[in-house]
Amino acid sequence: EPLYEAPVLGPPGEPILMVMNLLRSMEYSNTLPTVGLDGPPLVESYNVRLWQMDMKIGQSPHDFPSVFSFFLPEYVPEAGPALSAQLAAPEATILDMPKIIGLQNGMLSLIKYGMSDCKNGLSTYPGYRGCSDNGLYERSFGHLGRVPTGANITELVSEVSLILTAGRLSQDNRDTIETACSSEPYLDAQYRCIQQLIVFSAEFHSTNTMQKSGEARAVDTTTASNSTESYKALVHIYLAGGLDSYHMLAPHTCAPINVYERFRAIRGKNSLSEGIGLTLEEMLVIDGNNLDQPCSTFGIHPNLSILQTLYNDGDAAFIANAGLMAEPVDVNNYRQMTPVQLFAHNDMSLETKKDDIFNEFVGTGVHGRIADVLKSKNLPVNVFSISGTQIVNVGEPGGVAPFILSSSGLPDFNAAPSISDMDAVILELNNATRKDSGIFAETWSNLLSESMASHELLKTELDAVDVSTAFPTGGIGAQLKTVAQLMKTKESRGVVRDIFYVSQGGYDTHSNMQANLVTRFTELNTALEAFVAEVKVQGLWPHVTVVQFSEFARTLDPNTGDGSDHGWGGVHFHIGGGLVGGKVRGLYPDDFVQSPSNPIALSRGRMVPTYPWDAMWKGTAEWFGIEDGPEMDKVLPMHENFPGKIYNRTDLYGDLFV
């Protein structure tokens, strides 16, 4: 008996190997066709340009999430006969709905349009032409170049089956594909149609054979949660580029040291210039409500009035002079004790989102680890990014798969089907199987069918839902509108926890800092006003916390272009209806000038943080359901390094919290 006929052998293929199989078997060519193009292409050949594959399909060459590779060696699929037989299938660890949809969309795009960005493709925009399924691959870096030998559709099905499944494609699936693709008028279109359908088959994704039962597959899309926990949402706003946060919250009334005058001096005020610091007259004044601070009042930037309103309502708070740290440091030891590339955008952004400098949980981010712990406690949780692929959302293998949406919603599945009722044909190829059919073929068919149903359910819900509040169009406003829409689908998704990531760029203010921040803060303020209003309309304000981070603050000392350069410690805020707000926590600096007696001031007013990012994360994570001890040690591996510098749940939310 051939090994592939043994039902317990032949686990699902690794996603990256499925892509490689398609590229190699169908003879990928990186030389562009010249027929039909308007003149010669700008470049005659390209390297294979796969882009962000780890986020699209869960794997990327040379980009392992940890030393243990992409998979859990003991992983048993969570449904189907592999579960009852307790057969491990490590490759299925990453076969969740977002990655299955990403993998299949990518292969459809590759077959129809070549190596490109078309319809959620595996590559990027090559710089020319549109997406056309015409065999010319006009918008691509390369294409599947194998020339078929079959003279009719029956021969083509046999040919592609041999190439992509070693001839294991069942007769039933051959007949289904032949019937479906016969609707295409020309052999080359039939050839592409056949490839598209075969890459959905269980025979392509495993080395099992498949024995159909003759029945349609029953797919359970039930999402009701049995949890008695109330709903909570965590929204992470990342201000990319390095926020000049001392221009967001400035000292106002301070005694006995006049911190305001020191602030204006380091910000460039002199007899010839007012510098770049906020003046007393333009600040939105708030009480610090913290005797540890050097000032009794502080001033919020005038274009962030929503923060003053929420602060005075007790729904917003600040932590001063916080930043990425591995342990407490000062000017004498910070380089040795902080093993990151300080002041560098890419590294500080990455490490801020990971918050795990010593890589105890390699390749994961704060959101991903929070979601992993909640999943282990059977709390249904979803993780979303409305701003591209983000390490902050990544958990360990087998954890919660993050969704990546645009501000216009969830990406389409099979956005431009080549034949009518194509999704129904795909499901027919993966109909129910007999008990003696290949177990891992059944695993793929089950996972695919459930993923298609779940994706359709979520997309339908999200596309149908609207909000009661008018949001700004584009940018951070559109992202927060999508978050508010997703919150309205929580029941249909069956979750009690949601984690959202959004971002706003433009904070790398090396020149014209004041004018640039007026623009950025105005956009942010308008977006936050709409979001808070909408969340209150939904009755969720006590159940939502918004946290704000940036990779670093900036120099207080301006440069010659009226800008500020890369710094370190700064101010960040959080807002929410459950917070004990109205307080400036942390410790605002009272001396900004480098000197032998100042332990936290570097050159040009770069401040060494006195509080870590964990100061805000600790209490927030506890409120969200993470318990102190091993759970918190996983979520925040460095928090124990900061005794006395961490705020717990009662500090941030009080004894009575939702």
C-alpha positions as CSV (number, residue, x, y, z in Angstrom):
1,E,0.0,0.0,0.0
2,P,1.5,3.4,-1.0
3,L,2.3,5.6,2.1
4,Y,0.0,8.3,0.8
5,E,-3.0,6.0,1.1
6,A,-2.4,5.5,4.8
7,P,-4.9,7.8,6.5
8,V,-2.7,8.6,9.5
9,L,0.3,9.9,7.4
10,G,0.8,13.0,5.4
11,P,0.3,16.1,7.6
12,P,-0.7,19.4,6.1
13,G,2.0,21.3,4.3
14,E,3.8,24.3,5.7
15,P,2.3,27.4,4.1
16,I,5.7,28.7,2.8
17,L,6.3,25.3,1.2
18,M,2.9,25.4,-0.5
19,V,3.9,28.7,-2.1
20,M,7.3,27.3,-3.1
21,N,5.6,24.2,-4.5
22,L,3.5,26.4,-6.7
23,L,6.4,28.6,-7.8
24,R,8.7,25.7,-8.7
25,S,6.2,23.2,-10.1
26,M,4.6,25.8,-12.4
27,E,8.1,27.1,-13.4
28,Y,8.1,30.6,-12.0
29,S,9.8,33.1,-14.4
30,N,11.1,36.5,-13.3
31,T,11.4,37.6,-17.0
32,L,8.4,39.6,-18.0
33,P,6.4,38.8,-21.1
34,T,6.6,41.4,-23.8
35,V,3.5,40.6,-25.7
36,G,0.8,43.2,-25.2
37,L,3.0,45.7,-23.2
38,D,3.4,49.2,-24.3
39,G,7.1,49.1,-25.1
40,P,9.8,47.1,-23.2
41,P,9.5,46.8,-19.4
42,L,11.7,49.1,-17.3
43,V,13.5,46.0,-16.0
44,E,13.7,42.7,-17.8
45,S,14.1,40.5,-14.8
46,Y,13.6,40.7,-11.0
47,N,14.4,38.7,-8.0
48,V,11.6,36.8,-6.4
49,R,9.9,39.5,-4.4
50,L,7.8,38.0,-1.7
51,W,6.8,40.7,0.8
52,Q,5.9,40.4,4.5
53,M,5.1,36.7,4.2
54,D,5.3,36.1,7.9
55,M,2.3,38.4,8.4
56,K,0.4,37.2,5.3
57,I,0.8,33.4,5.7
58,G,2.6,32.9,9.0
59,Q,6.0,32.1,7.6
60,S,8.9,33.8,6.0
61,P,12.4,32.6,5.0
62,H,15.1,33.5,7.5
63,D,12.5,35.0,9.9
64,F,11.8,32.4,12.6
65,P,9.6,33.7,15.4
66,S,11.8,31.8,17.9
67,V,14.6,29.1,18.1
68,F,11.7,26.6,18.1
69,S,10.8,27.6,14.6
70,F,7.2,28.4,13.5
71,F,5.4,25.4,15.1
72,L,4.7,23.6,18.3
73,P,6.0,20.0,17.9
74,E,3.2,18.6,20.0
75,Y,0.3,20.6,18.4
76,V,-2.9,18.6,17.7
77,P,-5.5,20.3,15.5
78,E,-8.4,21.5,17.6
79,A,-11.1,19.8,15.5
80,G,-11.7,16.8,13.3
81,P,-10.4,13.2,13.4
82,A,-6.8,14.3,14.2
83,L,-8.2,15.6,17.6
84,S,-10.0,12.4,18.4
85,A,-7.0,10.3,17.3
86,Q,-4.6,12.7,19.1
87,L,-2.4,12.9,16.0
88,A,0.1,15.8,16.2
89,A,0.3,18.1,13.1
90,P,2.8,20.8,14.0
91,E,2.3,22.5,10.6
92,A,-1.3,23.1,11.5
93,T,-0.2,25.4,14.4
94,I,-0.4,28.4,12.1
95,L,-3.3,27.4,10.0
96,D,-5.8,29.9,11.4
97,M,-8.4,31.9,9.6
98,P,-6.4,35.1,8.8
99,K,-3.4,33.1,7.5
100,I,-5.4,30.6,5.5
101,I,-7.2,33.5,3.8
102,G,-3.9,35.3,3.3
103,L,-2.3,32.1,1.8
104,Q,-5.1,31.3,-0.6
105,N,-5.5,35.0,-1.7
106,G,-1.8,35.1,-2.3
107,M,-1.8,32.0,-4.5
108,L,-4.9,33.1,-6.4
109,S,-3.2,36.4,-7.1
110,L,0.1,34.7,-8.2
111,I,-1.7,32.4,-10.7
112,K,-3.9,35.2,-12.2
113,Y,-1.7,38.3,-12.0
114,G,1.8,37.1,-11.4
115,M,4.1,38.3,-8.5
116,S,2.3,41.5,-7.6
117,D,0.1,43.2,-5.0
118,C,-3.0,42.6,-7.0
119,K,-6.0,41.4,-4.9
120,N,-4.0,40.8,-1.7
121,G,-1.1,39.3,-3.6
122,L,2.2,38.1,-2.2
123,S,4.4,41.0,-3.4
124,T,4.3,44.8,-3.8
125,Y,3.3,47.2,-6.6
126,P,5.9,47.0,-9.4
127,G,5.2,50.5,-10.5
128,Y,3.1,50.1,-13.6
129,R,-0.2,48.9,-15.1
130,G,-3.3,47.5,-13.6
131,C,-4.5,44.0,-12.5
132,S,-5.8,42.0,-15.4
133,D,-6.5,38.3,-15.5
134,N,-5.5,38.0,-19.1
135,G,-2.3,35.9,-19.1
136,L,-0.1,39.0,-19.8
137,Y,0.9,39.6,-16.2
138,E,1.2,43.3,-17.0
139,R,1.6,44.4,-13.3
140,S,4.1,41.9,-11.9
141,F,7.7,41.1,-11.1
142,G,7.3,37.7,-12.7
143,H,4.8,34.9,-13.3
144,L,4.1,31.2,-13.5
145,G,5.7,30.4,-16.8
146,R,5.0,26.7,-17.4
147,V,3.5,26.1,-20.9
148,P,0.8,23.4,-20.8
149,T,0.9,20.4,-23.1
150,G,-2.7,19.3,-22.8
151,A,-4.9,19.7,-25.8
152,N,-8.2,19.8,-24.0
153,I,-9.5,20.5,-20.5
154,T,-9.5,16.8,-19.4
155,E,-5.8,16.6,-20.3
156,L,-5.1,19.9,-18.6
157,V,-6.7,18.7,-15.3
158,S,-4.6,15.5,-15.4
159,E,-1.5,17.5,-16.2
160,V,-1.9,20.1,-13.3
161,S,-2.9,17.3,-10.9
162,L,0.3,15.4,-11.7
163,I,2.4,18.5,-11.2
164,L,0.8,19.9,-8.1
165,T,-0.5,16.8,-6.3
166,A,1.6,14.0,-7.7
167,G,-1.5,12.6,-9.4
168,R,-3.4,12.2,-6.0
169,L,-6.3,14.4,-6.9
170,S,-9.4,12.3,-6.5
171,Q,-11.6,11.5,-9.5
172,D,-14.4,13.3,-7.9
173,N,-12.4,16.5,-7.5
174,R,-11.1,16.1,-11.1
175,D,-14.7,16.0,-12.4
176,T,-15.7,19.0,-10.3
177,I,-12.8,21.1,-11.5
178,E,-13.3,20.1,-15.1
179,T,-17.0,21.0,-15.0
180,A,-16.3,24.3,-13.3
181,C,-13.4,25.4,-15.6
182,S,-15.2,24.4,-18.8
183,S,-17.1,27.7,-18.5
184,E,-13.8,29.4,-19.5
185,P,-13.8,29.9,-23.4
186,Y,-10.0,29.5,-24.0
187,L,-7.5,26.9,-23.0
188,D,-5.1,29.4,-21.3
189,A,-7.9,30.7,-19.1
190,Q,-9.0,27.1,-18.3
191,Y,-5.4,26.3,-17.4
192,R,-5.3,29.2,-14.9
193,C,-8.7,28.2,-13.5
194,I,-7.6,24.6,-12.9
195,Q,-4.5,25.8,-11.0
196,Q,-6.6,28.1,-8.8
197,L,-9.0,25.3,-7.8
198,I,-6.3,22.7,-7.3
199,V,-4.5,24.9,-4.8
200,F,-7.6,24.8,-2.6
201,S,-7.7,21.0,-2.6
202,A,-6.7,18.8,0.3
203,E,-4.6,16.8,-2.0
204,F,-2.4,19.9,-2.7
205,H,-2.1,20.8,1.0
206,S,-1.4,17.3,2.4
207,T,0.1,14.1,1.0
208,N,-3.0,12.2,1.9
209,T,-5.6,10.8,-0.5
210,M,-9.2,11.9,0.0
211,Q,-12.3,9.8,0.0
212,K,-15.5,11.8,-0.2
213,S,-18.6,10.7,1.7
214,G,-21.0,12.3,-0.8
215,E,-22.3,14.7,1.8
216,A,-21.8,18.4,2.1
217,R,-19.5,19.5,4.9
218,A,-21.2,20.9,8.0
219,V,-19.5,24.0,9.2
220,D,-20.1,25.3,12.7
221,T,-20.0,29.1,12.7
222,T,-21.4,29.4,16.2
223,T,-19.5,32.2,18.0
224,A,-21.5,32.5,21.3
225,S,-19.3,32.8,24.3
226,N,-19.9,30.9,27.5
227,S,-17.8,33.3,29.5
228,T,-19.5,35.4,32.2
229,E,-16.8,38.1,31.9
230,S,-18.0,41.5,30.8
231,Y,-16.6,42.9,27.6
232,K,-13.4,45.0,27.6
233,A,-11.4,46.6,24.8
234,L,-7.8,47.8,24.8
235,V,-6.9,50.4,22.1
236,H,-3.3,51.1,21.5
237,I,-2.5,54.4,19.7
238,Y,1.0,54.6,18.4
239,L,2.3,58.0,17.5
240,A,5.1,57.1,15.0
241,G,8.2,59.0,14.5
242,G,9.0,60.0,18.1
243,L,6.5,62.3,19.7
244,D,7.8,65.6,21.2
245,S,5.8,64.8,24.3
246,Y,7.1,67.8,26.3
247,H,5.2,69.8,23.8
248,M,2.1,67.8,24.7
249,L,2.3,68.3,28.4
250,A,4.4,71.2,29.8
251,P,5.1,72.5,33.3
252,H,3.0,75.5,34.3
253,T,3.0,76.5,38.0
254,C,5.9,75.1,39.9
255,A,7.5,75.8,43.3
256,P,9.9,76.1,44.9
257,I,11.8,75.5,41.7
258,N,10.5,77.5,38.7
259,V,10.5,74.5,36.3
260,Y,8.6,76.5,33.8
261,E,11.4,79.0,33.3
262,R,13.9,76.2,33.1
263,F,11.7,74.5,30.5
264,R,11.4,77.7,28.4
265,A,15.2,78.1,28.6
266,I,16.0,74.6,27.4
267,R,13.4,75.0,24.7
268,G,15.4,77.9,23.2
269,K,13.9,81.1,24.8
270,N,16.4,83.9,24.9
271,S,16.6,87.6,24.2
272,L,16.4,87.0,20.5
273,S,13.8,84.2,20.3
274,E,10.8,82.7,22.0
275,G,12.1,79.2,21.2
276,I,9.8,76.3,20.7
277,G,8.2,75.9,24.2
278,L,4.6,76.3,25.0
279,T,3.8,79.7,26.6
280,L,1.7,80.0,29.8
281,E,-1.0,81.8,27.8
282,E,-1.6,79.0,25.3
283,M,-1.6,76.1,27.6
284,L,-4.8,74.3,28.7
285,V,-4.2,74.2,32.4
286,I,-4.8,71.1,34.6
287,D,-4.0,70.3,38.2
288,G,-1.2,67.8,38.6
289,N,-2.9,66.2,41.7
290,N,0.3,64.6,42.7
291,L,2.5,66.0,45.6
292,D,5.5,64.1,44.2
293,Q,5.5,66.3,41.1
294,P,7.6,69.5,41.0
295,C,4.6,71.4,39.7
296,S,1.1,71.9,41.0
297,T,-0.3,72.6,37.5
298,F,0.6,71.5,34.0
299,G,-0.4,72.7,30.6
300,I,-1.8,70.5,27.7
301,H,-1.2,71.6,24.1
302,P,-4.1,73.8,23.0
303,N,-4.9,71.5,20.1
304,L,-5.5,68.6,22.4
305,S,-8.5,69.9,24.2
306,I,-10.1,66.4,24.4
307,L,-7.3,65.4,26.9
308,Q,-8.1,68.4,29.1
309,T,-11.8,67.5,29.1
310,L,-11.3,63.9,29.9
311,Y,-8.6,64.7,32.5
312,N,-10.9,67.0,34.4
313,D,-13.6,64.3,34.2
314,G,-11.3,61.8,35.7
315,D,-11.1,59.8,32.5
316,A,-7.5,60.6,31.4
317,A,-4.1,60.6,33.1
318,F,-0.4,61.0,32.1
319,I,2.8,59.2,33.1
320,A,5.8,61.6,33.0
321,N,9.3,60.8,32.0
322,A,8.6,57.2,30.9
323,G,10.3,55.2,28.2
324,L,11.7,51.9,27.1
325,M,14.0,50.4,29.8
326,A,15.3,47.0,30.8
327,E,16.0,48.2,34.4
328,P,16.5,51.5,36.3
329,V,19.4,53.5,34.9
330,D,21.0,56.9,35.1
331,V,23.4,58.9,32.9
332,N,26.4,56.8,34.1
333,N,25.2,53.3,33.3
334,Y,22.4,53.6,30.7
335,R,24.4,52.4,27.8
336,Q,25.6,49.2,29.5
337,M,22.2,48.5,31.1
338,T,20.0,49.2,28.1
339,P,21.0,46.8,25.3
340,V,19.0,48.4,22.4
341,Q,19.9,51.0,19.8
342,L,18.8,54.0,21.7
343,F,17.6,57.0,19.6
344,A,17.1,54.8,16.5
345,H,13.6,54.7,15.1
346,N,13.5,51.1,13.9
347,D,15.0,49.5,17.0
348,M,13.2,51.6,19.5
349,S,9.9,51.1,17.8
350,L,10.4,47.4,17.6
351,E,11.5,47.1,21.2
352,T,8.7,49.3,22.5
353,K,6.1,47.1,20.8
354,K,7.8,43.9,22.1
355,D,8.6,45.3,25.6
356,D,10.9,42.2,26.1
357,I,14.4,43.5,25.6
358,F,16.1,40.2,26.7
359,N,13.9,38.2,24.3
360,E,12.5,35.8,26.9
361,F,9.5,35.3,24.5
362,V,11.3,35.7,21.1
363,G,9.3,37.2,18.3
364,T,6.3,38.3,20.3
365,G,4.7,41.6,21.3
366,V,2.8,42.8,24.3
367,H,-0.7,42.4,22.7
368,G,0.2,38.9,21.5
369,R,1.3,37.7,24.9
370,I,-1.7,39.2,26.6
371,A,-4.0,37.4,24.1
372,D,-2.0,34.1,24.6
373,V,-2.6,34.2,28.3
374,L,-6.3,35.1,27.9
375,K,-6.7,32.2,25.4
376,S,-5.1,29.8,27.9
377,K,-7.8,30.9,30.4
378,N,-10.6,30.3,27.9
379,L,-11.4,34.0,27.5
380,P,-12.4,34.6,23.9
381,V,-10.2,37.3,22.5
382,N,-9.6,38.9,19.1
383,V,-6.5,41.0,18.2
384,F,-6.7,43.6,15.3
385,S,-4.3,46.0,13.6
386,I,-5.9,48.7,11.6
387,S,-2.4,49.9,10.6
388,G,-0.6,47.1,8.8
389,T,1.4,44.2,10.2
390,Q,2.7,44.8,13.7
391,I,5.0,42.8,16.0
392,V,3.0,44.1,19.0
393,N,0.1,41.8,18.0
394,V,2.2,38.6,17.5
395,G,1.9,35.8,20.1
396,E,3.6,32.5,20.4
397,P,2.9,29.7,17.8
398,G,-0.6,28.3,18.4
399,G,-1.7,31.5,20.0
400,V,-4.3,34.1,18.9
401,A,-4.0,35.0,15.2
402,P,-4.1,38.8,14.7
403,F,-6.4,40.2,12.1
404,I,-5.0,42.9,9.8
405,L,-7.6,45.3,8.5
406,S,-7.4,48.6,6.6
407,S,-9.5,51.5,7.7
408,S,-12.0,50.4,5.0
409,G,-12.5,47.0,6.7
410,L,-11.5,43.3,6.3
411,P,-9.8,42.3,3.0
412,D,-11.9,40.4,0.5
413,F,-11.5,36.7,0.0
414,N,-11.2,35.7,-3.7
415,A,-12.0,39.3,-4.6
416,A,-12.3,38.8,-8.4
417,P,-13.3,35.1,-8.9
418,S,-12.5,33.8,-12.4
419,I,-15.7,31.7,-12.7
420,S,-19.2,32.1,-11.3
421,D,-19.9,30.5,-7.9
422,M,-16.2,29.8,-7.4
423,D,-16.5,29.8,-3.6
424,A,-19.1,27.1,-3.8
425,V,-16.9,25.1,-6.1
426,I,-14.0,25.4,-3.6
427,L,-16.3,24.2,-0.8
428,E,-17.4,21.3,-3.0
429,L,-13.8,20.3,-3.4
430,N,-13.6,20.1,0.3
431,N,-16.8,18.3,1.1
432,A,-17.2,15.8,3.9
433,T,-15.0,12.7,3.8
434,R,-15.4,9.1,4.8
435,K,-13.9,7.7,8.1
436,D,-11.2,5.9,6.1
437,S,-10.1,9.1,4.3
438,G,-6.8,10.7,5.0
439,I,-7.0,12.4,8.4
440,F,-4.8,15.3,7.6
441,A,-6.5,15.9,4.2
442,E,-9.7,16.2,6.3
443,T,-7.9,18.6,8.7
444,W,-7.1,20.9,5.8
445,S,-10.6,20.7,4.4
446,N,-12.2,21.4,7.8
447,L,-9.9,24.3,8.5
448,L,-10.4,25.9,5.1
449,S,-14.2,25.5,5.2
450,E,-14.4,27.0,8.7
451,S,-12.0,29.9,7.7
452,M,-14.1,30.8,4.7
453,A,-17.3,30.7,6.7
454,S,-15.8,32.8,9.6
455,H,-14.3,35.3,7.2
456,E,-17.6,35.8,5.4
457,L,-19.4,36.1,8.7
458,L,-17.0,38.8,10.1
459,K,-16.8,40.7,6.8
460,T,-20.6,40.7,6.4
461,E,-21.0,41.9,10.0
462,L,-18.4,44.6,9.6
463,D,-19.5,45.9,6.2
464,A,-23.1,46.1,7.5
465,V,-22.4,47.9,10.8
466,D,-22.2,51.7,11.1
467,V,-21.6,54.2,13.8
468,S,-23.7,57.0,15.1
469,T,-21.0,59.5,15.3
470,A,-19.3,61.4,12.4
471,F,-15.6,60.6,12.2
472,P,-12.9,62.4,10.3
473,T,-12.2,60.8,6.9
474,G,-8.8,59.2,6.5
475,G,-5.9,58.8,8.8
476,I,-6.2,58.1,12.5
477,G,-9.9,59.1,12.4
478,A,-10.8,56.4,9.9
479,Q,-8.8,53.9,11.9
480,L,-10.6,54.7,15.1
481,K,-14.0,54.5,13.2
482,T,-13.1,51.0,12.2
483,V,-12.3,50.1,15.8
484,A,-15.7,51.5,16.9
485,Q,-17.4,49.4,14.1
486,L,-15.6,46.3,15.2
487,M,-16.7,46.8,18.8
488,K,-20.3,46.7,17.6
489,T,-19.7,43.2,16.2
490,K,-18.4,41.7,19.5
491,E,-21.5,39.6,20.1
492,S,-21.4,38.1,16.6
493,R,-17.7,37.3,17.1
494,G,-18.4,35.8,20.5
495,V,-15.5,37.6,22.3
496,V,-15.2,39.2,25.7
497,R,-11.8,40.9,25.0
498,D,-10.7,42.9,22.0
499,I,-7.2,44.4,21.4
500,F,-6.8,47.1,18.7
501,Y,-3.7,48.7,17.3
502,V,-3.9,52.0,15.4
503,S,-1.2,54.6,14.5
504,Q,-0.7,58.1,13.3
505,G,2.5,59.1,11.6
506,G,4.3,62.4,11.1
507,Y,5.9,62.9,14.6
508,D,9.6,62.9,13.4
509,T,9.7,66.6,13.8
510,H,13.3,67.5,13.0
511,S,12.1,70.8,11.6
512,N,9.1,73.2,12.2
513,M,8.1,71.1,15.2
514,Q,5.4,73.6,16.5
515,A,3.6,73.9,13.2
516,N,3.8,70.2,12.5
517,L,2.4,69.3,15.9
518,V,-0.5,71.7,15.5
519,T,-1.5,69.7,12.4
520,R,-0.9,66.3,14.0
521,F,-2.6,67.1,17.3
522,T,-5.6,68.7,15.6
523,E,-6.1,65.4,13.6
524,L,-5.6,63.3,16.7
525,N,-7.9,65.5,18.8
526,T,-10.8,65.4,16.3
527,A,-10.4,61.6,16.0
528,L,-10.4,61.1,19.7
529,E,-13.4,63.3,20.2
530,A,-15.4,61.2,17.7
531,F,-14.2,57.9,19.2
532,V,-15.0,58.8,22.8
533,A,-18.4,60.1,21.8
534,E,-19.2,56.9,19.8
535,V,-18.0,54.6,22.5
536,K,-20.2,56.4,25.0
537,V,-23.2,56.0,22.6
538,Q,-22.4,52.3,22.5
539,G,-22.4,52.2,26.4
540,L,-18.9,50.9,26.4
541,W,-16.9,53.8,27.8
542,P,-16.3,52.2,31.2
543,H,-15.1,49.0,29.4
544,V,-12.5,50.7,27.1
545,T,-9.0,51.8,27.8
546,V,-6.9,53.7,25.3
547,V,-3.1,53.7,25.8
548,Q,-0.7,55.9,23.8
549,F,2.9,55.1,23.1
550,S,5.7,56.4,20.8
551,E,9.2,55.0,20.3
552,F,10.9,57.9,22.1
553,A,10.5,61.5,23.1
554,R,12.7,64.3,21.6
555,T,15.4,66.7,22.7
556,L,14.1,69.7,24.6
557,D,16.9,71.8,23.1
558,P,15.8,72.8,19.6
559,N,17.9,72.5,16.5
560,T,18.6,75.2,14.0
561,G,15.5,74.3,12.0
562,D,13.0,75.0,14.9
563,G,12.7,71.2,15.3
564,S,13.7,68.7,17.9
565,D,15.8,65.6,17.5
566,H,15.7,62.0,18.8
567,G,15.4,61.7,22.6
568,W,14.3,59.1,25.1
569,G,12.1,59.6,28.2
570,G,8.9,61.5,27.7
571,V,5.2,61.8,28.6
572,H,2.4,59.5,27.5
573,F,-1.3,59.3,28.2
574,H,-4.1,56.9,28.7
575,I,-7.9,57.5,28.7
576,G,-10.9,55.4,29.6
577,G,-14.2,55.5,31.5
578,G,-12.9,53.1,34.2
579,L,-9.6,54.9,35.0
580,V,-8.8,56.8,38.2
581,G,-7.7,59.7,36.1
582,G,-7.1,63.4,36.7
583,K,-3.5,62.8,37.8
584,V,0.0,63.2,36.4
585,R,1.9,60.1,37.5
586,G,5.5,59.3,37.0
587,L,7.9,62.2,37.8
588,Y,8.2,65.2,35.6
589,P,11.8,66.4,35.4
590,D,12.7,69.6,37.2
591,D,16.1,70.1,35.6
592,F,16.7,69.5,31.9
593,V,20.4,70.5,31.6
594,Q,23.2,68.0,31.6
595,S,25.5,68.4,34.6
596,P,27.5,66.2,37.0
597,S,24.7,66.6,39.5
598,N,21.8,65.7,37.2
599,P,21.3,61.9,37.0
600,I,18.8,61.9,34.2
601,A,19.8,64.7,31.7
602,L,21.9,63.8,28.7
603,S,23.1,66.3,26.1
604,R,20.6,68.7,24.5
605,G,17.9,67.9,27.0
606,R,17.6,64.2,26.3
607,M,16.0,62.8,29.4
608,V,16.8,59.3,30.8
609,P,13.4,57.8,31.8
610,T,12.6,57.3,35.4
611,Y,9.6,55.1,34.7
612,P,9.4,52.2,32.3
613,W,6.6,51.5,29.8
614,D,5.6,48.7,32.2
615,A,4.4,51.4,34.6
616,M,1.3,51.8,32.5
617,W,1.1,48.3,31.1
618,K,1.1,46.5,34.4
619,G,-2.2,47.9,35.8
620,T,-3.8,48.0,32.4
621,A,-3.0,44.3,31.9
622,E,-4.4,43.4,35.3
623,W,-7.6,45.3,34.5
624,F,-7.8,43.4,31.2
625,G,-7.6,40.0,33.0
626,I,-3.9,39.2,33.5
627,E,-3.2,38.0,37.0
628,D,0.0,38.8,38.9
629,G,2.5,36.1,39.0
630,P,3.4,33.7,36.0
631,E,0.8,35.4,33.8
632,M,2.2,38.8,34.3
633,D,5.8,37.5,34.0
634,K,4.9,36.3,30.5
635,V,3.1,39.5,29.5
636,L,5.7,41.9,31.0
637,P,9.0,39.9,31.4
638,M,10.8,43.0,32.8
639,H,8.3,44.4,35.2
640,E,9.9,42.9,38.3
641,N,13.0,45.0,37.6
642,F,11.3,48.2,38.6
643,P,10.2,48.1,42.3
644,G,8.3,51.2,43.2
645,K,8.0,52.4,39.6
646,I,5.0,50.2,38.5
647,Y,1.3,51.1,38.8
648,N,-1.0,48.2,39.5
649,R,-4.7,47.8,38.8
650,T,-5.9,49.6,41.9
651,D,-3.5,52.5,41.3
652,L,-4.9,53.0,37.8
653,Y,-8.5,51.8,38.2
654,G,-9.3,51.9,41.9
655,D,-10.9,49.2,44.0
656,L,-14.2,49.4,42.1
657,F,-13.7,48.7,38.4
658,V,-15.7,47.2,35.6
